[in-house]
Amino acid sequence: MAAYVVVAALLGAVTARSAQTGPADPLFGIRIPQGYRDWPLVSVAVLGSPFNDMRAKVGNDIAMRAFRAGTLPYPNGSIVVRLAWKQVASAENNEAFRREGHVLNLSPGAVAKLLSRSFVAGPATNVQIMVKNSKRYASTGGWGFAQFDNGEPVSPTLERTCWPCHAQTKPTDFVFTRYSP
Ligand code: HEC
């Protein structure tokens, strides 16, 4: 039994360490969570100029349970990651609509209008992360904030802008995104 407990504790330590990769951000000590790219989707958003990007929010198991059930506040250990890509026009997709748009009962003018607002995900821009730890991050609503550009943490100056804006959405525990079923 004792041996089992020791092994379990060791395995737990290894799992906890390997759950994050790369450098930590200087302000909140957050690393990029390993495997986040395969986490379930919470929802998506699109931003206009000057960002012109499209965003996906994903969550770990703890966050997803809370998102789906509408549990507030989010439990400690919740992690939400926001991925983003530049909006780019797809020549291949657009050509398909130009050639076959008539099967959707679209006139050439209507197709042109459709394509003027049609984009796919281009190059990735940056990754933003929120980690819930109500004790460690008590002064920022219980959330730690981090942004990584090409895997490198951004400056503390930029990270200091996160909390004042997220503080506006107190009724949803400082998380803007709602779960899209
Ligand atoms: C000017 C306001 C503003 C600032 C500054 C800001 N955010 Fe956000 N953030 C938003 C809004 C609005 C959303 C929801 C829509 C979206 O994804 O763009 C969001 C979404 C997020 C999400 C997905 C969870 C959620 O709350 O919806 C994360 C994670 C996130 N931001 C992290 C950060 C980090 C890290 C920083 C600082 C580097 C930051 N944000 C700075 C407004 C802001």
py3Dmol code that shows the C-alpha trace and the ligand (Angstrom):
import py3Dmol

protein = """\
ATOM      1  CA  MET A   1       0.000   0.000   0.000  1.00  0.00           C
ATOM      2  CA  ALA A   2       2.810   2.407   1.029  1.00  0.00           C
ATOM      3  CA  ALA A   3       4.704   1.565  -2.169  1.00  0.00           C
ATOM      4  CA  TYR A   4       1.574   2.211  -4.201  1.00  0.00           C
ATOM      5  CA  VAL A   5       1.119   5.628  -2.596  1.00  0.00           C
ATOM      6  CA  VAL A   6       4.763   6.567  -3.317  1.00  0.00           C
ATOM      7  CA  VAL A   7       4.496   5.466  -6.962  1.00  0.00           C
ATOM      8  CA  ALA A   8       1.190   7.279  -7.361  1.00  0.00           C
ATOM      9  CA  ALA A   9       2.719  10.433  -5.868  1.00  0.00           C
ATOM     10  CA  LEU A  10       5.717  10.209  -8.217  1.00  0.00           C
ATOM     11  CA  LEU A  11       3.488   9.671 -11.237  1.00  0.00           C
ATOM     12  CA  GLY A  12       1.379  12.621 -10.145  1.00  0.00           C
ATOM     13  CA  ALA A  13       4.472  14.833  -9.899  1.00  0.00           C
ATOM     14  CA  VAL A  14       5.657  13.791 -13.359  1.00  0.00           C
ATOM     15  CA  THR A  15       2.221  14.395 -14.862  1.00  0.00           C
ATOM     16  CA  ALA A  16       1.947  17.825 -13.248  1.00  0.00           C
ATOM     17  CA  ARG A  17       5.400  18.849 -14.517  1.00  0.00           C
ATOM     18  CA  SER A  18       4.910  17.606 -18.054  1.00  0.00           C
ATOM     19  CA  ALA A  19       1.520  19.300 -18.350  1.00  0.00           C
ATOM     20  CA  GLN A  20       3.175  22.603 -19.292  1.00  0.00           C
ATOM     21  CA  THR A  21       5.954  23.403 -21.742  1.00  0.00           C
ATOM     22  CA  GLY A  22       8.377  26.197 -22.628  1.00  0.00           C
ATOM     23  CA  PRO A  23       9.215  29.388 -20.772  1.00  0.00           C
ATOM     24  CA  ALA A  24       6.917  30.917 -18.134  1.00  0.00           C
ATOM     25  CA  ASP A  25       5.571  34.431 -18.561  1.00  0.00           C
ATOM     26  CA  PRO A  26       7.278  36.930 -16.238  1.00  0.00           C
ATOM     27  CA  LEU A  27       4.183  38.344 -14.515  1.00  0.00           C
ATOM     28  CA  PHE A  28       1.968  35.348 -13.662  1.00  0.00           C
ATOM     29  CA  GLY A  29       4.391  32.425 -14.107  1.00  0.00           C
ATOM     30  CA  ILE A  30       2.165  30.670 -16.672  1.00  0.00           C
ATOM     31  CA  ARG A  31       3.553  28.250 -19.280  1.00  0.00           C
ATOM     32  CA  ILE A  32       1.820  27.032 -22.441  1.00  0.00           C
ATOM     33  CA  PRO A  33      -0.268  23.996 -21.379  1.00  0.00           C
ATOM     34  CA  GLN A  34       0.793  20.869 -23.220  1.00  0.00           C
ATOM     35  CA  GLY A  35      -1.794  19.440 -25.611  1.00  0.00           C
ATOM     36  CA  TYR A  36      -4.048  22.525 -25.496  1.00  0.00           C
ATOM     37  CA  ARG A  37      -4.434  22.375 -29.285  1.00  0.00           C
ATOM     38  CA  ASP A  38      -6.532  19.229 -28.817  1.00  0.00           C
ATOM     39  CA  TRP A  39      -8.771  20.647 -26.062  1.00  0.00           C
ATOM     40  CA  PRO A  40     -12.541  20.957 -26.694  1.00  0.00           C
ATOM     41  CA  LEU A  41     -13.894  24.064 -28.368  1.00  0.00           C
ATOM     42  CA  VAL A  42     -15.762  26.608 -26.226  1.00  0.00           C
ATOM     43  CA  SER A  43     -16.627  29.073 -28.987  1.00  0.00           C
ATOM     44  CA  VAL A  44     -15.267  31.296 -31.747  1.00  0.00           C
ATOM     45  CA  ALA A  45     -15.030  35.030 -32.423  1.00  0.00           C
ATOM     46  CA  VAL A  46     -13.981  37.286 -35.291  1.00  0.00           C
ATOM     47  CA  LEU A  47     -12.368  40.698 -34.903  1.00  0.00           C
ATOM     48  CA  GLY A  48     -12.350  43.502 -37.457  1.00  0.00           C
ATOM     49  CA  SER A  49      -9.675  46.015 -38.370  1.00  0.00           C
ATOM     50  CA  PRO A  50      -6.897  46.473 -37.316  1.00  0.00           C
ATOM     51  CA  PHE A  51      -6.757  42.862 -36.048  1.00  0.00           C
ATOM     52  CA  ASN A  52      -8.683  41.156 -38.842  1.00  0.00           C
ATOM     53  CA  ASP A  53      -8.317  37.823 -37.126  1.00  0.00           C
ATOM     54  CA  MET A  54     -10.463  34.843 -36.175  1.00  0.00           C
ATOM     55  CA  ARG A  55     -10.302  33.260 -32.752  1.00  0.00           C
ATOM     56  CA  ALA A  56     -11.049  29.952 -31.128  1.00  0.00           C
ATOM     57  CA  LYS A  57     -11.382  29.461 -27.383  1.00  0.00           C
ATOM     58  CA  VAL A  58     -10.622  26.039 -25.951  1.00  0.00           C
ATOM     59  CA  GLY A  59     -10.726  24.806 -22.366  1.00  0.00           C
ATOM     60  CA  ASN A  60      -9.256  22.053 -20.213  1.00  0.00           C
ATOM     61  CA  ASP A  61     -11.582  19.500 -18.579  1.00  0.00           C
ATOM     62  CA  ILE A  62     -12.189  21.592 -15.451  1.00  0.00           C
ATOM     63  CA  ALA A  63     -13.070  24.693 -17.468  1.00  0.00           C
ATOM     64  CA  MET A  64     -15.226  22.744 -19.950  1.00  0.00           C
ATOM     65  CA  ARG A  65     -17.361  21.243 -17.184  1.00  0.00           C
ATOM     66  CA  ALA A  66     -18.000  24.763 -15.861  1.00  0.00           C
ATOM     67  CA  PHE A  67     -18.662  26.228 -19.332  1.00  0.00           C
ATOM     68  CA  ARG A  68     -21.177  23.491 -20.196  1.00  0.00           C
ATOM     69  CA  ALA A  69     -22.980  23.637 -16.846  1.00  0.00           C
ATOM     70  CA  GLY A  70     -22.762  27.415 -16.529  1.00  0.00           C
ATOM     71  CA  THR A  71     -20.974  27.045 -13.172  1.00  0.00           C
ATOM     72  CA  LEU A  72     -19.725  30.313 -11.689  1.00  0.00           C
ATOM     73  CA  PRO A  73     -17.177  31.140 -10.459  1.00  0.00           C
ATOM     74  CA  TYR A  74     -14.894  28.892 -12.528  1.00  0.00           C
ATOM     75  CA  PRO A  75     -13.186  26.335 -10.240  1.00  0.00           C
ATOM     76  CA  ASN A  76      -9.475  26.517  -9.476  1.00  0.00           C
ATOM     77  CA  GLY A  77      -7.484  24.693 -12.148  1.00  0.00           C
ATOM     78  CA  SER A  78      -9.683  25.988 -14.986  1.00  0.00           C
ATOM     79  CA  ILE A  79      -7.614  26.984 -18.019  1.00  0.00           C
ATOM     80  CA  VAL A  80      -8.962  28.797 -21.074  1.00  0.00           C
ATOM     81  CA  VAL A  81      -6.766  29.254 -24.148  1.00  0.00           C
ATOM     82  CA  ARG A  82      -7.532  31.679 -26.946  1.00  0.00           C
ATOM     83  CA  LEU A  83      -5.947  30.876 -30.315  1.00  0.00           C
ATOM     84  CA  ALA A  84      -6.022  33.370 -33.195  1.00  0.00           C
ATOM     85  CA  TRP A  85      -5.250  33.414 -36.895  1.00  0.00           C
ATOM     86  CA  LYS A  86      -5.157  36.133 -39.540  1.00  0.00           C
ATOM     87  CA  GLN A  87      -8.212  36.181 -41.835  1.00  0.00           C
ATOM     88  CA  VAL A  88      -7.137  35.292 -45.363  1.00  0.00           C
ATOM     89  CA  ALA A  89      -9.139  34.795 -48.539  1.00  0.00           C
ATOM     90  CA  SER A  90      -8.976  31.285 -49.957  1.00  0.00           C
ATOM     91  CA  ALA A  91      -8.519  31.347 -53.756  1.00  0.00           C
ATOM     92  CA  GLU A  92      -9.559  27.701 -53.929  1.00  0.00           C
ATOM     93  CA  ASN A  93     -12.778  28.146 -51.913  1.00  0.00           C
ATOM     94  CA  ASN A  94     -13.662  31.359 -53.729  1.00  0.00           C
ATOM     95  CA  GLU A  95     -13.196  29.756 -57.127  1.00  0.00           C
ATOM     96  CA  ALA A  96     -15.619  26.975 -56.143  1.00  0.00           C
ATOM     97  CA  PHE A  97     -18.281  29.547 -55.241  1.00  0.00           C
ATOM     98  CA  ARG A  98     -17.669  31.513 -58.449  1.00  0.00           C
ATOM     99  CA  ARG A  99     -17.963  28.391 -60.568  1.00  0.00           C
ATOM    100  CA  GLU A 100     -20.875  26.725 -58.754  1.00  0.00           C
ATOM    101  CA  GLY A 101     -22.555  29.598 -56.909  1.00  0.00           C
ATOM    102  CA  HIS A 102     -25.588  29.226 -59.170  1.00  0.00           C
ATOM    103  CA  VAL A 103     -26.458  25.885 -57.512  1.00  0.00           C
ATOM    104  CA  LEU A 104     -27.082  27.949 -54.341  1.00  0.00           C
ATOM    105  CA  ASN A 105     -29.283  30.310 -56.368  1.00  0.00           C
ATOM    106  CA  LEU A 106     -26.689  33.084 -56.093  1.00  0.00           C
ATOM    107  CA  SER A 107     -26.259  35.622 -58.870  1.00  0.00           C
ATOM    108  CA  PRO A 108     -22.680  36.616 -59.815  1.00  0.00           C
ATOM    109  CA  GLY A 109     -23.256  39.862 -57.859  1.00  0.00           C
ATOM    110  CA  ALA A 110     -24.406  37.928 -54.794  1.00  0.00           C
ATOM    111  CA  VAL A 111     -21.377  35.630 -55.053  1.00  0.00           C
ATOM    112  CA  ALA A 112     -19.058  38.657 -55.185  1.00  0.00           C
ATOM    113  CA  LYS A 113     -20.720  40.041 -52.052  1.00  0.00           C
ATOM    114  CA  LEU A 114     -20.409  36.684 -50.285  1.00  0.00           C
ATOM    115  CA  LEU A 115     -16.727  36.387 -51.151  1.00  0.00           C
ATOM    116  CA  SER A 116     -15.901  39.906 -49.971  1.00  0.00           C
ATOM    117  CA  ARG A 117     -16.550  38.699 -46.400  1.00  0.00           C
ATOM    118  CA  SER A 118     -15.357  35.082 -46.703  1.00  0.00           C
ATOM    119  CA  PHE A 119     -12.108  34.044 -45.047  1.00  0.00           C
ATOM    120  CA  VAL A 120     -10.232  31.059 -43.749  1.00  0.00           C
ATOM    121  CA  ALA A 121      -7.624  30.860 -40.997  1.00  0.00           C
ATOM    122  CA  GLY A 122      -4.224  32.118 -42.177  1.00  0.00           C
ATOM    123  CA  PRO A 123      -1.022  32.338 -40.128  1.00  0.00           C
ATOM    124  CA  ALA A 124      -1.390  32.031 -36.350  1.00  0.00           C
ATOM    125  CA  THR A 125      -0.899  35.331 -34.493  1.00  0.00           C
ATOM    126  CA  ASN A 126      -0.609  34.665 -30.761  1.00  0.00           C
ATOM    127  CA  VAL A 127      -1.925  32.519 -27.942  1.00  0.00           C
ATOM    128  CA  GLN A 128      -3.596  33.976 -24.839  1.00  0.00           C
ATOM    129  CA  ILE A 129      -4.127  31.979 -21.665  1.00  0.00           C
ATOM    130  CA  MET A 130      -6.191  32.432 -18.494  1.00  0.00           C
ATOM    131  CA  VAL A 131      -5.507  30.195 -15.496  1.00  0.00           C
ATOM    132  CA  LYS A 132      -7.799  30.145 -12.442  1.00  0.00           C
ATOM    133  CA  ASN A 133      -6.073  30.071  -9.059  1.00  0.00           C
ATOM    134  CA  SER A 134      -8.072  32.117  -6.596  1.00  0.00           C
ATOM    135  CA  LYS A 135      -5.247  32.320  -4.023  1.00  0.00           C
ATOM    136  CA  ARG A 136      -2.226  32.899  -6.255  1.00  0.00           C
ATOM    137  CA  TYR A 137      -4.000  35.417  -8.484  1.00  0.00           C
ATOM    138  CA  ALA A 138      -6.269  36.971  -5.837  1.00  0.00           C
ATOM    139  CA  SER A 139      -5.451  40.550  -6.920  1.00  0.00           C
ATOM    140  CA  THR A 140      -6.622  39.905 -10.515  1.00  0.00           C
ATOM    141  CA  GLY A 141      -9.979  38.266  -9.917  1.00  0.00           C
ATOM    142  CA  GLY A 142      -8.438  34.836  -9.292  1.00  0.00           C
ATOM    143  CA  TRP A 143      -7.153  34.629 -12.872  1.00  0.00           C
ATOM    144  CA  GLY A 144      -3.595  34.652 -14.200  1.00  0.00           C
ATOM    145  CA  PHE A 145      -3.130  36.039 -17.715  1.00  0.00           C
ATOM    146  CA  ALA A 146      -0.417  35.247 -20.251  1.00  0.00           C
ATOM    147  CA  GLN A 147       0.240  35.846 -23.927  1.00  0.00           C
ATOM    148  CA  PHE A 148       2.773  34.015 -26.076  1.00  0.00           C
ATOM    149  CA  ASP A 149       3.994  35.136 -29.492  1.00  0.00           C
ATOM    150  CA  ASN A 150       5.745  32.294 -31.337  1.00  0.00           C
ATOM    151  CA  GLY A 151       6.043  30.424 -28.048  1.00  0.00           C
ATOM    152  CA  GLU A 152       7.709  33.363 -26.249  1.00  0.00           C
ATOM    153  CA  PRO A 153       5.984  35.274 -23.434  1.00  0.00           C
ATOM    154  CA  VAL A 154       5.160  38.912 -24.200  1.00  0.00           C
ATOM    155  CA  SER A 155       6.318  41.855 -22.075  1.00  0.00           C
ATOM    156  CA  PRO A 156       4.910  42.488 -18.587  1.00  0.00           C
ATOM    157  CA  THR A 157       3.737  45.880 -19.907  1.00  0.00           C
ATOM    158  CA  LEU A 158       1.414  44.142 -22.370  1.00  0.00           C
ATOM    159  CA  GLU A 159       0.268  41.608 -19.778  1.00  0.00           C
ATOM    160  CA  ARG A 160      -0.682  44.396 -17.381  1.00  0.00           C
ATOM    161  CA  THR A 161      -3.388  45.431 -19.865  1.00  0.00           C
ATOM    162  CA  CYS A 162      -5.223  42.087 -19.579  1.00  0.00           C
ATOM    163  CA  TRP A 163      -6.825  42.441 -16.163  1.00  0.00           C
ATOM    164  CA  PRO A 164      -8.311  45.973 -16.432  1.00  0.00           C
ATOM    165  CA  CYS A 165     -10.271  44.947 -19.528  1.00  0.00           C
ATOM    166  CA  HIS A 166     -11.360  41.509 -18.283  1.00  0.00           C
ATOM    167  CA  ALA A 167     -12.359  43.116 -14.942  1.00  0.00           C
ATOM    168  CA  GLN A 168     -15.351  44.605 -16.793  1.00  0.00           C
ATOM    169  CA  THR A 169     -17.035  41.230 -17.105  1.00  0.00           C
ATOM    170  CA  LYS A 170     -17.325  40.467 -13.375  1.00  0.00           C
ATOM    171  CA  PRO A 171     -20.820  38.835 -13.620  1.00  0.00           C
ATOM    172  CA  THR A 172     -19.299  35.989 -15.677  1.00  0.00           C
ATOM    173  CA  ASP A 173     -16.222  35.648 -13.458  1.00  0.00           C
ATOM    174  CA  PHE A 174     -14.104  37.805 -15.804  1.00  0.00           C
ATOM    175  CA  VAL A 175     -14.575  35.458 -18.782  1.00  0.00           C
ATOM    176  CA  PHE A 176     -16.187  37.001 -21.878  1.00  0.00           C
ATOM    177  CA  THR A 177     -16.773  33.859 -23.915  1.00  0.00           C
ATOM    178  CA  ARG A 178     -19.968  31.809 -23.528  1.00  0.00           C
ATOM    179  CA  TYR A 179     -20.143  28.152 -24.467  1.00  0.00           C
ATOM    180  CA  SER A 180     -21.578  27.617 -27.951  1.00  0.00           C
ATOM    181  CA  PRO A 181     -23.452  24.302 -27.917  1.00  0.00           C
TER     182      PRO A 181
END
"""
ligand_1 = """\
43
HEC
C -9.556 45.701 -24.406
C -10.075 44.554 -23.725
C -9.213 43.293 -23.571
C -7.887 43.202 -23.269
C -6.879 44.314 -23.032
C -7.582 41.768 -23.194
N -8.711 41.046 -23.458
Fe -8.847 39.024 -23.435
N -10.702 39.151 -24.221
C -11.415 40.319 -24.423
C -12.681 39.999 -25.052
C -13.777 41.001 -25.413
C -12.704 38.614 -25.230
C -13.799 37.786 -25.903
C -13.736 37.910 -27.416
C -12.408 37.557 -27.991
O -11.955 36.424 -27.861
O -11.792 38.435 -28.595
C -11.448 38.111 -24.670
C -11.129 36.767 -24.581
C -10.018 36.269 -23.921
C -9.807 34.871 -23.608
C -10.822 33.770 -23.777
C -11.680 33.715 -22.477
C -12.645 34.892 -22.372
O -12.537 35.684 -21.410
O -13.488 35.038 -23.262
C -8.577 34.797 -23.026
C -7.898 33.531 -22.531
C -8.035 36.129 -22.968
N -8.946 37.009 -23.504
C -6.809 36.449 -22.433
C -6.289 37.739 -22.444
C -4.918 38.060 -22.091
C -3.874 37.059 -21.650
C -4.784 39.414 -22.241
C -3.557 40.263 -22.059
C -2.359 39.898 -22.792
C -6.077 39.934 -22.674
N -6.955 38.896 -22.783
C -6.343 41.267 -22.898
C -11.007 41.558 -24.071
C -9.719 41.923 -23.714
"""
view = py3Dmol.view(width=600, height=400)
view.addModel(protein, "pdb")
view.setStyle({"model": 0}, {"cartoon": {"style": "trace"}})
view.addModel(ligand_1, "xyz")
view.setStyle({"model": 1}, {"stick": {}})
view.zoomTo()
view.show()
